[in-house]
Amino acid sequence: MSVAHEQVAHEQQVLARIERVRRGSARLREQRVTMAHGAGGKATQTLVESVFLRRLGNPVLDRLEDAAELVAGGARLAFTTDSYVVSPLFFPGGNIGDLAVNGTVNDLAVQGATPMFLSAGFILEEGFAVEHLERIVASMAEAAAAAGVQVVTGDTKVVQRGGADGCYINTAGIGTMVPGVHLSIASVRPGDVVLVSGPVGEHGVTVMLARGELNIEADVTSDTAPLSGMVAALLRAVPGVRALRDATRGGVATVLNEIAKAADVSVVVDEVAVPVRPPVRGTAELLGIDPLYVACEGRMVAVVGPDDAQTALDTLRSHPGGEQAAIIGRVAADPPGLVLLNTVFGGTRIVDLLVGDPLPRIC
């Protein structure tokens, strides 16, 4: 057997071994919850599958989409919820208030829904400054107005000093599904094209630097913004969009892994095609992290058929916030369940889910 054939055989053995492990039943080995369980990577996936889905699973929840699709009185609705525990509460480009609104609006929008109503639940720490609370709520009001939604119900709890890091917010949202639109990461198929709506990693890097612990200065601001207008424009221009996901916790890399697993395909990404602004790239290199894993709060991943790729790209670039949208990769049949990155050096590596908790709380 030639050296080339031996190398191919070895690669196939490695991929087969990885595939066996990935398809095994999730088992939670830890006896205590750790910070890694909230990082959006492998530990989070294991927690969700082995605890929540095992006990609460149903056909709607098991899809693991950003929002649940429901039918009530003949109407198709989308319903989602999220909690925000970002630290610090205020950062360049936003704060926990507009982050909570935009995050929930975006989860509805990428499911193919028109966001309409939100709830807002506050957990406040004893001693939290009312001035800060007013600033947060004012930002929520501005973000809701910009996204065209209303906060229609809510709740407030106060815990003892030291119990909530100032302020935590939970939001839920309801929207009406756009007629004729059915988005799902499970519908992605080989030959499809993967796009991202703008530069990645900006929110996560901004929050990390705002903590003031790294002694790094960089001109970065959070990308927190509503995606509903951009999504609506894309769905009008490309009725056959396969799937959309906003790249929040775990970043673009996590979204691509979710797509690969749900659709049983591989996603092949060209590293040089991924838009990353120089300050973000430089900061990430200093910290030894990959921008693909860093959270965004105003960016989405879109998967469309090959014939719709250019129309989708032109539509994203014509919308405010999407000027630097890019085609970053394609969907292939093999190896199923894996994300591969064609690197700037000419090699290929696997982009797996995060292991551990390398980043601070950023959403």
SERO-4910 file (N, C-alpha, C, O; in steps of 0.05 Angstrom, whole numbers):
BEGIN
 pado doro    nc1    nc2    nc3   cac1   cac2   cac3    cc1    cc2    cc3    oc1    oc2    oc3
  Met    A     17    -24      0      0      0      0     18     25      0     37     27     15
  Ser    A     11     44    -17     27     69    -19     23     86      6      4     83     21
  Val    A     42    105      9     39    124     32     13    139     30      0    144     51
  Ala    A      6    148      6    -19    164      2    -43    147     11    -61    157     24
  His    A    -43    121      2    -66    104      9    -67     99     39    -88     98     51
  Glu    A    -43     96     52    -42     92     80    -53    116     95    -68    114    115
  Gln    A    -46    140     85    -56    165     98    -86    167     95   -100    174    115
  Val    A    -97    160     72   -126    161     68   -140    141     86   -160    147     98
  Ala    A   -129    117     88   -141     97    105   -141    105    134   -160    101    149
  His    A   -118    118    143   -116    127    170   -137    149    176   -151    149    196
  Glu    A   -140    168    157   -160    189    160   -188    177    162   -204    187    178
  Gln    A   -194    157    146   -220    145    147   -225    131    173   -248    132    184
  Gln    A   -205    118    184   -207    105    211   -213    126    232   -230    122    250
  Val    A   -198    149    231   -202    170    251   -230    181    250   -244    185    270
  Leu    A   -240    187    225   -266    197    221   -288    178    231   -308    186    242
  Ala    A   -284    152    225   -303    132    234   -304    131    265   -325    127    276
  Arg    A   -281    133    278   -280    132    307   -294    157    319   -309    154    338
  Ile    A   -289    180    307   -303    204    316   -333    202    312   -348    209    330
  Glu    A   -341    190    290   -370    187    284   -383    169    305   -405    174    313
  Arg    A   -369    147    313   -381    129    333   -384    143    359   -405    139    373
  Val    A   -365    159    367   -367    174    392   -390    194    391   -405    197    410
  Arg    A   -391    209    369   -411    230    366   -440    219    367   -458    231    377
  Arg    A   -443    195    356   -470    183    354   -478    168    379   -500    157    381
  Gly    A   -459    166    398   -466    152    423   -486    168    440   -488    192    437
  Ser    A   -500    154    458   -520    167    475   -505    186    494   -484    179    505
  Ala    A   -517    210    497   -505    230    515   -507    221    544   -529    212    553
  Arg    A   -485    223    559   -485    216    587   -472    238    603   -450    247    597
  Leu    A   -486    248    623   -475    268    640   -459    255    663   -470    242    680
  Arg    A   -432    258    661   -415    245    680   -410    262    706   -405    250    727
  Glu    A   -413    288    704   -408    305    727   -430    303    747   -454    298    740
  Gln    A   -423    305    772   -443    304    794   -453    332    801   -473    335    815
  Arg    A   -439    353    792   -447    380    797   -447    396    770   -431    390    752
  Val    A   -464    416    768   -464    433    745   -439    451    746   -432    462    767
  Thr    A   -426    454    723   -402    471    721   -408    494    701   -428    494    687
  Met    A   -390    513    701   -393    535    682   -393    526    653   -405    538    636
  Ala    A   -379    504    648   -378    493    621   -405    485    611   -411    485    587
  His    A   -423    477    629   -450    469    621   -466    493    610   -487    488    597
  Gly    A   -457    517    613   -471    540    602   -456    554    580   -463    576    572
  Ala    A   -434    541    570   -417    554    550   -426    550    521   -416    562    503
  Gly    A   -446    532    517   -456    528    490   -442    506    474   -448    502    451
  Gly    A   -423    492    487   -408    472    473   -417    444    479   -441    438    483
  Lys    A   -398    425    481   -404    397    485   -418    392    512   -437    377    513
  Ala    A   -409    406    533   -420    402    559   -449    411    559   -466    398    572
  Thr    A   -455    433    546   -483    443    544   -500    423    529   -522    417    538
  Gln    A   -490    413    507   -505    394    491   -511    369    507   -534    358    506
  Thr    A   -492    359    522   -496    335    539   -516    340    560   -533    323    565
  Leu    A   -515    364    573   -534    371    594   -563    371    583   -581    360    595
  Val    A   -566    384    560   -592    386    548   -603    359    540   -626    353    546
  Glu    A   -587    343    527   -596    317    518   -601    297    540   -621    282    539
  Ser    A   -583    296    560   -584    275    580   -603    282    603   -612    264    617
  Val    A   -609    307    607   -627    315    629   -653    326    619   -674    315    625
  Phe    A   -652    348    604   -677    361    596   -692    346    575   -716    341    578
  Leu    A   -679    337    553   -694    323    533   -703    295    543   -724    286    535
  Arg    A   -687    283    559   -694    257    570   -720    258    586   -736    239    585
  Arg    A   -723    280    601   -747    282    618   -770    298    605   -793    291    610
  Leu    A   -763    317    589   -784    336    578   -788    333    548   -805    346    537
  Gly    A   -773    315    535   -773    314    506   -801    309    495   -817    294    505
  Asn    A   -806    321    472   -830    318    456   -824    326    428   -802    338    423
  Pro    A   -841    321    409   -835    327    381   -827    356    375   -812    361    357
  Val    A   -838    375    390   -831    403    386   -804    409    398   -787    420    385
  Leu    A   -800    402    423   -775    408    437   -751    393    425   -729    404    423
  Asp    A   -756    369    416   -734    352    406   -721    364    380   -699    356    373
  Arg    A   -734    382    367   -723    394    343   -699    413    350   -682    418    333
  Leu    A   -699    423    374   -677    440    383   -672    464    365   -649    471    359
  Glu    A   -694    476    356   -692    501    340   -691    525    359   -695    522    383
  Asp    A   -684    548    348   -682    572    365   -710    580    376   -711    594    396
  Ala    A   -731    573    362   -758    578    372   -776    554    365   -771    541    345
  Ala    A   -796    550    381   -815    528    376   -836    537    357   -846    560    360
  Glu    A   -843    521    338   -866    527    320   -891    513    331   -891    489    336
  Leu    A   -912    529    335   -937    519    347   -960    527    330   -959    547    315
  Val    A   -982    512    332  -1007    519    318  -1028    523    340  -1033    505    356
  Ala    A  -1041    547    339  -1062    553    358  -1085    567    344  -1081    588    332
  Gly    A  -1109    555    344  -1131    567    331  -1127    570    301  -1138    588    289
  Gly    A  -1111    552    289  -1106    553    261  -1083    571    253  -1076    572    230
  Ala    A  -1072    586    272  -1050    604    267  -1023    591    273  -1021    577    293
  Arg    A  -1003    595    256   -976    585    261   -961    606    277   -958    629    268
  Leu    A   -951    598    300   -937    617    318   -909    606    324   -904    582    321
  Ala    A   -892    625    331   -865    617    341   -863    628    370   -872    649    376
  Phe    A   -851    611    387   -849    618    415   -820    611    424   -810    590    419
  Thr    A   -808    630    439   -780    626    448   -776    639    475   -792    656    483
  Thr    A   -755    631    488   -748    643    514   -717    642    517   -704    625    506
  Asp    A   -707    661    532   -678    662    537   -673    678    562   -689    694    571
  Ser    A   -650    673    574   -642    688    599   -615    701    594   -598    690    579
  Tyr    A   -611    724    606   -587    740    601   -573    746    627   -584    757    646
  Val    A   -547    738    628   -532    741    653   -504    753    646   -485    747    659
  Val    A   -503    770    626   -478    781    616   -464    797    638   -476    810    655
  Ser    A   -438    795    638   -421    810    656   -397    822    641   -382    807    629
  Pro    A   -394    849    640   -410    869    655   -437    875    642   -442    867    620
  Leu    A   -454    888    658   -481    895    648   -480    915    626   -498    915    608
  Phe    A   -460    933    626   -458    954    606   -431    950    591   -411    945    603
  Phe    A   -432    953    565   -409    948    548   -411    966    523   -433    974    517
  Pro    A   -389    972    509   -390    988    485   -410    977    465   -408    954    456
  Gly    A   -429    993    457   -449    985    437   -475    975    449   -494    970    433
  Gly    A   -477    972    475   -502    962    486   -501    956    516   -482    963    529
  Asn    A   -522    943    526   -523    934    553   -542    910    555   -553    902    535
  Ile    A   -545    899    579   -561    875    582   -590    879    573   -604    860    566
  Gly    A   -600    904    574   -627    910    566   -633    906    536   -650    890    529
  Asp    A   -618    920    519   -622    917    490   -613    889    481   -624    878    462
  Leu    A   -594    878    495   -585    851    489   -608    831    492   -612    813    476
  Ala    A   -623    834    514   -645    816    520   -667    818    499   -678    798    490
  Val    A   -673    842    490   -694    846    470   -684    835    443   -698    820    430
  Asn    A   -661    843    435   -651    835    408   -647    805    407   -653    792    386
  Gly    A   -637    793    428   -633    764    428   -658    748    424   -659    729    408
  Thr    A   -680    757    437   -705    743    435   -718    748    408   -730    731    395
  Val    A   -717    773    399   -727    780    372   -713    764    351   -726    754    332
  Asn    A   -687    761    353   -672    746    333   -678    716    333   -679    704    312
  Asp    A   -683    705    356   -690    677    357   -717    671    343   -721    650    331
  Leu    A   -735    691    345   -760    688    330   -756    692    300   -766    677    284
  Ala    A   -741    713    293   -737    720    265   -724    697    249   -732    691    227
  Val    A   -703    685    261   -689    664    245   -705    638    243   -697    620    229
  Gln    A   -727    637    258   -745    614    254   -765    619    232   -781    602    225
  Gly    A   -765    643    221   -783    651    200   -808    664    210   -829    662    197
  Ala    A   -806    677    233   -829    690    245   -826    720    246   -804    731    245
  Thr    A   -849    734    247   -849    763    251   -853    767    281   -874    762    291
  Pro    A   -832    777    295   -834    781    324   -856    801    331   -860    821    317
  Met    A   -871    796    352   -893    813    360   -893    821    389   -893    845    395
  Phe    A   -892    802    407   -895    808    436   -873    794    452   -864    772    446
  Leu    A   -864    809    473   -844    798    491   -853    800    520   -870    816    527
  Ser    A   -842    782    536   -844    785    565   -817    793    576   -797    788    562
  Ala    A   -816    803    600   -790    811    612   -791    805    642   -807    816    657
  Gly    A   -774    786    650   -772    780    678   -745    789    689   -724    782    678
  Phe    A   -745    804    711   -721    815    723   -715    801    750   -733    798    766
  Ile    A   -690    792    753   -681    784    779   -659    804    788   -638    805    776
  Leu    A   -666    819    808   -649    841    817   -636    835    844   -648    822    861
  Glu    A   -611    843    846   -596    839    871   -601    862    890   -602    885    882
  Glu    A   -605    856    915   -608    876    936   -585    896    934   -561    888    933
  Gly    A   -591    922    933   -571    943    932   -565    952    903   -549    970    900
  Phe    A   -577    940    883   -573    948    856   -582    977    852   -604    984    861
  Ala    A   -567    993    838   -573   1021    834   -597   1025    816   -598   1014    794
  Val    A   -617   1040    826   -641   1045    810   -633   1060    784   -646   1056    764
  Glu    A   -613   1077    786   -604   1091    762   -595   1072    740   -601   1076    717
  His    A   -582   1050    748   -574   1030    728   -598   1015    717   -599   1009    693
  Leu    A   -617   1009    734   -641    995    725   -656   1012    705   -666   1002    685
  Glu    A   -659   1038    711   -673   1056    692   -659   1057    665   -672   1058    644
  Arg    A   -633   1057    666   -617   1058    641   -622   1032    625   -625   1033    601
  Ile    A   -622   1010    639   -627    984    626   -655    983    613   -658    974    590
  Val    A   -675    991    628   -702    990    618   -706   1010    595   -721   1004    576
  Ala    A   -693   1033    597   -695   1052    574   -683   1040    549   -694   1044    527
  Ser    A   -661   1025    552   -649   1012    528   -668    990    517   -670    986    493
  Met    A   -681    976    535   -701    956    526   -723    969    510   -731    958    489
  Ala    A   -733    991    520   -754   1005    506   -746   1014    478   -761   1011    459
  Glu    A   -721   1025    476   -711   1034    450   -708   1010    431   -714   1012    408
  Ala    A   -697    988    441   -693    965    424   -719    953    415   -722    944    392
  Ala    A   -739    952    433   -765    941    426   -778    958    404   -790    948    385
  Ala    A   -776    985    407   -787   1002    387   -774    998    360   -787    998    339
  Ala    A   -747    995    361   -732    992    336   -740    966    322   -739    964    297
  Ala    A   -746    945    338   -753    919    327   -782    916    321   -791    896    309
  Gly    A   -799    935    329   -827    934    324   -842    914    341   -862    902    333
  Val    A   -833    911    366   -846    892    385   -854    907    410   -845    930    415
  Gln    A   -872    895    426   -881    906    451   -874    887    474   -877    863    471
  Val    A   -866    898    496   -863    883    521   -890    884    535   -898    905    544
  Val    A   -904    862    536   -932    862    545   -937    849    572   -959    851    583
  Thr    A   -917    836    583   -920    824    610   -892    820    622   -872    821    608
  Gly    A   -892    817    649   -866    814    661   -867    807    690   -889    802    701
  Asp    A   -844    806    703   -843    798    731   -817    809    743   -798    813    728
  Thr    A   -817    814    769   -793    824    783   -789    809    809   -808    806    825
  Lys    A   -765    800    813   -757    787    838   -732    801    848   -715    809    832
  Val    A   -729    802    875   -705    813    887   -693    792    905   -707    780    921
  Val    A   -667    786    901   -653    767    917   -633    781    935   -626    804    931
  Gln    A   -623    767    955   -605    779    974   -579    788    961   -571    777    940
  Arg    A   -565    807    973   -540    817    962   -521    794    957   -517    776    974
  Gly    A   -509    794    933   -490    773    925   -504    750    910   -490    731    902
  Gly    A   -530    751    906   -544    729    894   -550    731    865   -561    713    853
  Ala    A   -544    754    852   -552    757    824   -533    774    807   -540    780    784
  Asp    A   -510    781    817   -491    797    802   -504    822    791   -499    830    768
  Gly    A   -521    835    807   -534    860    799   -561    856    786   -582    862    798
  Cys    A   -562    845    762   -587    842    747   -585    820    727   -567    818    711
  Tyr    A   -605    802    728   -609    781    707   -636    787    694   -654    797    708
  Ile    A   -638    781    669   -663    785    654   -671    760    639   -654    748    626
  Asn    A   -696    752    641   -707    730    625   -728    743    607   -745    758    615
  Thr    A   -727    736    581   -747    745    562   -759    721    547   -745    701    542
  Ala    A   -784    723    541   -797    704    523   -810    720    500   -816    744    504
  Gly    A   -814    708    478   -825    722    455   -844    705    438   -841    681    437
  Ile    A   -863    718    427   -882    705    409   -883    721    382   -883    745    382
  Gly    A   -884    706    361   -887    718    334   -904    701    316   -909    677    322
  Thr    A   -913    712    294   -929    698    275   -911    688    253   -895    703    242
  Met    A   -914    662    245   -897    651    224   -904    663    197   -928    667    191
  Val    A   -884    669    181   -889    680    154   -901    658    138   -891    635    136
  Pro    A   -924    663    124   -938    642    109   -920    630     88   -905    643     74
  Gly    A   -921    603     86   -905    589     66   -876    584     73   -862    571     58
  Val    A   -867    595     96   -839    592    103   -836    569    124   -850    569    144
  His    A   -818    551    119   -813    529    137   -782    525    138   -770    513    120
  Leu    A   -770    536    159   -741    535    162   -734    514    183   -747    511    204
  Ser    A   -713    499    177   -703    479    196   -675    471    188   -669    467    165
  Ile    A   -658    469    208   -630    461    203   -629    432    193   -610    424    180
  Ala    A   -650    416    199   -651    389    189   -657    387    159   -653    366    147
  Ser    A   -666    409    147   -672    409    119   -649    415    101   -651    413     76
  Val    A   -626    421    113   -602    427     97   -593    402     82   -595    380     93
  Arg    A   -583    406     58   -575    383     41   -549    388     27   -541    411     23
  Pro    A   -535    367     18   -510    371      4   -513    389    -21   -533    387    -35
  Gly    A   -494    406    -25   -494    425    -47   -503    452    -38   -499    472    -52
  Asp    A   -516    454    -15   -525    480     -5   -501    498      1   -478    489      5
  Val    A   -507    524      3   -486    545      8   -491    558     34   -514    563     42
  Val    A   -469    563     49   -470    575     76   -461    603     75   -439    609     64
  Leu    A   -477    621     86   -470    650     87   -470    659    116   -484    648    133
  Val    A   -455    681    121   -457    695    147   -463    724    140   -453    735    121
  Ser    A   -479    737    157   -490    763    150   -471    786    156   -477    809    150
  Gly    A   -448    780    168   -429    802    174   -405    792    190   -404    768    195
  Pro    A   -387    809    197   -363    801    212   -370    788    239   -390    795    252
  Val    A   -355    768    246   -362    751    269   -344    758    293   -323    770    291
  Gly    A   -354    751    317   -339    753    341   -339    779    356   -326    782    376
  Glu    A   -353    799    345   -351    826    356   -363    829    384   -352    842    402
  His    A   -386    817    388   -399    820    415   -382    807    436   -377    819    457
  Gly    A   -374    782    431   -358    768    452   -332    781    459   -326    784    483
  Val    A   -318    791    439   -293    805    444   -298    831    459   -283    838    477
  Thr    A   -319    845    452   -325    870    465   -331    866    495   -321    880    512
  Val    A   -346    845    501   -353    840    529   -328    831    544   -324    839    567
  Met    A   -312    814    532   -287    806    546   -269    829    553   -259    830    575
  Leu    A   -266    848    535   -249    871    540   -262    890    560   -248    903    575
  Ala    A   -289    892    559   -303    910    578   -300    901    607   -304    918    625
  Arg    A   -293    877    611   -290    867    639   -265    879    652   -263    880    676
  Gly    A   -246    890    635   -223    904    646   -202    886    658   -185    896    673
  Glu    A   -203    860    653   -184    842    666   -160    835    648   -141    822    657
  Leu    A   -162    842    622   -142    832    603   -121    853    596   -100    846    584
  Asn    A   -125    878    604   -106    899    598   -100    901    568    -77    905    559
  Ile    A   -121    898    552   -119    900    523   -138    922    513   -161    923    521
  Glu    A   -128    939    496   -145    960    485   -149    955    455   -131    949    440
  Ala    A   -174    956    447   -181    951    419   -207    967    412   -224    970    429
  Asp    A   -209    976    388   -232    992    379   -254    973    369   -257    968    345
  Val    A   -268    961    389   -290    942    382   -315    950    397   -313    960    420
  Thr    A   -338    945    385   -364    949    398   -381    925    392   -377    911    372
  Ser    A   -400    920    410   -419    897    406   -435    901    380   -442    923    373
  Asp    A   -441    879    368   -458    879    343   -487    875    350   -503    870    332
  Thr    A   -495    877    375   -523    872    383   -542    889    367   -540    914    365
  Ala    A   -561    876    354   -580    889    336   -602    869    329   -598    845    329
  Pro    A   -626    880    322   -647    862    313   -642    852    284   -633    868    267
  Leu    A   -648    827    279   -644    815    253   -670    813    237   -670    804    214
  Ser    A   -692    820    250   -719    815    238   -722    828    210   -733    816    192
  Gly    A   -712    853    207   -715    866    181   -698    853    159   -708    849    137
  Met    A   -674    845    167   -657    831    148   -668    804    140   -668    796    116
  Val    A   -679    789    159   -691    763    154   -715    766    135   -718    751    116
  Ala    A   -732    786    141   -755    790    124   -748    796     95   -760    786     76
  Ala    A   -727    812     92   -718    819     64   -707    794     51   -712    790     27
  Leu    A   -692    777     65   -681    753     54   -703    733     46   -701    721     24
  Leu    A   -723    730     63   -744    711     57   -761    720     33   -771    704     18
  Arg    A   -763    746     29   -777    756      5   -761    751    -20   -773    744    -41
  Ala    A   -735    755    -18   -718    752    -42   -712    722    -49   -709    715    -72
  Val    A   -711    706    -28   -704    677    -32   -724    660    -17   -719    653      6
  Pro    A   -746    654    -29   -767    638    -16   -758    610     -7   -769    598     11
  Gly    A   -736    601    -19   -727    574    -13   -705    572      7   -689    553      7
  Val    A   -702    592     25   -682    591     46   -685    565     62   -708    559     70
  Arg    A   -664    550     66   -666    525     81   -667    530    111   -684    520    125
  Ala    A   -647    545    121   -645    549    150   -631    575    156   -615    585    141
  Leu    A   -638    585    180   -625    609    191   -619    604    220   -635    591    234
  Arg    A   -597    614    230   -591    613    259   -575    638    266   -557    646    251
  Asp    A   -582    651    289   -566    673    298   -543    660    314   -547    642    331
  Ala    A   -519    671    309   -494    659    320   -488    671    347   -470    688    349
  Thr    A   -502    662    368   -497    674    395   -478    657    410   -454    654    402
  Arg    A   -486    645    432   -468    630    450   -455    607    434   -469    590    422
  Gly    A   -429    606    434   -414    586    419   -407    595    391   -392    581    377
  Gly    A   -418    618    382   -410    629    356   -418    613    332   -434    595    333
  Val    A   -407    621    309   -413    609    283   -406    579    284   -420    563    272
  Ala    A   -384    572    297   -375    544    297   -396    526    309   -401    504    299
  Thr    A   -409    535    331   -430    519    343   -454    516    325   -465    494    323
  Val    A   -462    537    312   -484    536    293   -478    516    271   -496    499    264
  Leu    A   -455    517    260   -448    498    238   -448    469    248   -457    451    233
  Asn    A   -439    464    272   -440    437    283   -469    428    287   -475    405    282
  Glu    A   -486    446    296   -514    439    299   -527    432    273   -543    413    271
  Ile    A   -520    446    252   -530    440    225   -520    413    216   -535    397    206
  Ala    A   -494    409    219   -483    383    209   -495    359    223   -500    339    210
  Lys    A   -500    362    249   -512    340    264   -541    336    257   -550    313    252
  Ala    A   -557    357    256   -585    355    251   -591    344    223   -610    329    219
  Ala    A   -575    353    203   -581    345    175   -564    321    166   -567    312    144
  Asp    A   -546    312    184   -529    289    177   -513    294    152   -512    278    134
  Val    A   -500    318    152   -483    326    130   -457    336    141   -453    338    165
  Ser    A   -439    344    123   -415    358    132   -417    386    122   -429    392    101
  Val    A   -404    405    136   -403    432    128   -373    439    124   -357    436    143
  Val    A   -366    448    100   -338    455     94   -336    485     91   -349    497     74
  Val    A   -319    497    108   -316    526    110   -289    534    100   -269    521    106
  Asp    A   -288    556     85   -262    568     77   -255    590     96   -269    610     99
  Glu    A   -233    586    111   -225    605    132   -221    633    121   -228    653    134
  Val    A   -210    635     97   -204    662     86   -230    677     79   -229    701     76
  Ala    A   -252    662     76   -277    675     68   -293    686     93   -311    702     89
  Val    A   -285    677    117   -300    686    141   -293    714    148   -269    720    153
  Pro    A   -312    733    148   -306    761    154   -301    765    184   -318    760    200
  Val    A   -277    775    190   -269    782    217   -255    809    216   -235    811    202
  Arg    A   -264    828    232   -251    854    232   -224    852    245   -221    837    264
  Pro    A   -204    868    235   -177    866    246   -175    868    277   -160    853    289
  Pro    A   -189    887    290   -186    888    320   -196    862    333   -184    854    353
  Val    A   -216    850    322   -227    825    334   -207    803    329   -201    787    347
  Arg    A   -197    801    305   -177    780    298   -152    783    316   -142    763    326
  Gly    A   -143    808    318   -119    812    334   -122    805    363   -105    793    375
  Thr    A   -145    813    374   -151    807    402   -154    777    406   -144    766    426
  Ala    A   -168    764    388   -171    735    390   -144    720    389   -140    701    404
  Glu    A   -126    729    371   -100    717    370    -84    721    396    -71    702    405
  Leu    A    -86    744    408    -72    749    433    -83    731    455    -67    722    472
  Leu    A   -109    725    454   -121    709    475   -120    679    469   -128    663    485
  Gly    A   -112    673    444   -110    645    437   -137    632    432   -141    608    437
  Ile    A   -157    647    422   -183    637    416   -190    640    387   -178    657    373
  Asp    A   -208    625    377   -216    626    349   -242    642    347   -261    637    360
  Pro    A   -242    664    330   -265    680    327   -291    665    319   -313    674    324
  Leu    A   -287    642    306   -311    626    299   -327    617    323   -351    611    321
  Tyr    A   -314    615    346   -328    606    371   -338    629    388   -352    624    408
  Val    A   -332    654    380   -339    677    396   -367    687    389   -374    688    365
  Ala    A   -383    693    409   -411    700    405   -415    726    390   -400    745    392
  Cys    A   -436    726    373   -446    750    360   -474    754    372   -486    736    383
  Glu    A   -484    778    369   -512    784    377   -528    799    356   -549    809    361
  Gly    A   -516    801    332   -530    814    310   -522    802    283   -524    815    263
  Arg    A   -513    777    284   -504    763    260   -519    737    258   -526    725    278
  Met    A   -523    728    234   -536    702    230   -522    686    208   -509    697    191
  Val    A   -526    660    210   -517    641    190   -541    634    173   -562    627    184
  Ala    A   -538    635    147   -560    627    129   -550    605    111   -528    605    101
  Val    A   -568    586    105   -562    564     87   -583    565     65   -607    564     70
  Val    A   -574    566     40   -592    568     17   -583    548     -4   -560    539     -3
  Gly    A   -600    543    -24   -593    526    -46   -572    540    -63   -570    564    -63
  Pro    A   -556    524    -79   -535    536    -95   -545    557   -115   -530    576   -121
  Asp    A   -568    553   -126   -579    572   -146   -587    599   -133   -590    619   -147
  Asp    A   -591    599   -107   -600    623    -93   -577    638    -79   -582    659    -66
  Ala    A   -553    628    -80   -531    639    -64   -525    668    -71   -523    684    -52
  Gln    A   -523    675    -96   -516    702   -103   -539    722    -96   -534    744    -87
  Thr    A   -564    713   -100   -586    730    -93   -586    735    -63   -591    757    -54
  Ala    A   -582    714    -48   -581    716    -19   -559    735    -10   -563    752      7
  Leu    A   -535    732    -22   -513    750    -15   -519    779    -21   -514    796     -5
  Asp    A   -529    784    -45   -536    811    -53   -557    823    -34   -556    847    -27
  Thr    A   -577    807    -26   -598    817     -8   -586    824     19   -593    845     30
  Leu    A   -570    807     30   -558    813     56   -541    838     55   -542    855     73
  Arg    A   -525    841     34   -507    864     32   -522    890     27   -511    911     32
  Ser    A   -546    888     17   -562    913     12   -577    922     37   -588    944     37
  His    A   -576    906     58   -590    913     82   -571    925    103   -548    915    105
  Pro    A   -579    946    118   -562    957    138   -553    936    158   -570    921    169
  Gly    A   -527    934    163   -516    914    180   -506    890    165   -492    873    177
  Gly    A   -513    887    140   -505    864    125   -485    870    103   -480    854     85
  Glu    A   -473    894    104   -456    903     82   -432    885     78   -421    883     56
  Gln    A   -423    871     99   -400    853     97   -407    824     97   -391    807    105
  Ala    A   -432    818     90   -441    790     88   -423    775     69   -411    786     50
  Ala    A   -420    749     73   -402    733     57   -411    704     55   -424    694     73
  Ile    A   -404    692     32   -407    663     29   -383    650     42   -360    656     34
  Ile    A   -387    633     62   -363    622     76   -359    592     72   -338    582     80
  Gly    A   -378    579     60   -374    550     56   -397    536     42   -416    549     33
  Arg    A   -394    510     41   -415    494     27   -420    469     43   -405    460     60
  Val    A   -443    457     37   -451    432     50   -444    409     32   -448    409      8
  Ala    A   -433    388     45   -425    364     31   -438    339     44   -449    342     66
  Ala    A   -437    317     31   -449    293     42   -432    279     62   -441    269     82
  Asp    A   -405    280     58   -387    266     75   -364    284     85   -357    303     71
  Pro    A   -353    279    108   -362    260    129   -386    271    144   -385    293    154
  Pro    A   -408    256    147   -432    266    160   -427    274    189   -413    261    203
  Gly    A   -440    296    197   -438    305    225   -414    321    232   -411    328    255
  Leu    A   -397    327    212   -372    342    219   -371    369    204   -382    372    183
  Val    A   -357    388    217   -351    413    204   -321    414    199   -304    410    217
  Leu    A   -314    419    174   -286    420    165   -278    448    157   -294    462    144
  Leu    A   -254    457    164   -245    483    157   -221    481    139   -200    469    147
  Asn    A   -223    493    115   -200    495     98   -184    520    107   -193    542    104
  Thr    A   -161    515    119   -146    537    132   -131    554    112   -128    547     89
  Val    A   -122    577    122   -107    596    106    -80    584     98    -68    594     79
  Phe    A    -71    563    112    -45    551    106    -48    528     86    -28    516     79
  Gly    A    -72    522     77    -76    502     57    -84    475     67    -90    457     52
  Gly    A    -85    472     94    -93    446    105   -123    446    112   -137    465    106
  Thr    A   -132    424    124   -159    421    133   -160    411    161   -145    393    168
  Arg    A   -177    423    178   -180    413    205   -209    412    213   -226    425    200
  Ile    A   -215    396    233   -242    393    243   -249    416    262   -233    422    279
  Val    A   -272    428    258   -282    449    276   -303    436    293   -326    432    285
  Asp    A   -296    428    318   -314    413    335   -328    432    354   -322    456    355
  Leu    A   -346    422    370   -359    438    390   -339    445    412   -319    430    416
  Leu    A   -343    467    425   -326    476    447   -325    455    469   -345    442    476
  Val    A   -301    451    480   -298    435    504   -290    453    527   -271    469    524
  Gly    A   -304    452    550   -298    469    572   -311    496    569   -330    500    554
  Asp    A   -300    516    584   -312    543    585   -290    563    582   -282    575    602
  Pro    A   -281    568    557   -258    586    553   -265    616    554   -247    633    555
  Leu    A   -291    623    554   -299    651    552   -315    659    577   -328    642    589
  Pro    A   -315    685    583   -332    695    605   -361    696    597   -367    691    574
  Arg    A   -379    702    616   -407    704    609   -411    727    590   -405    750    597
  Ile    A   -421    722    566   -422    743    546   -451    746    535   -455    762    517
  Cys    A   -470    732    547   -498    736    538   -516    728    560   -541    730    557
***
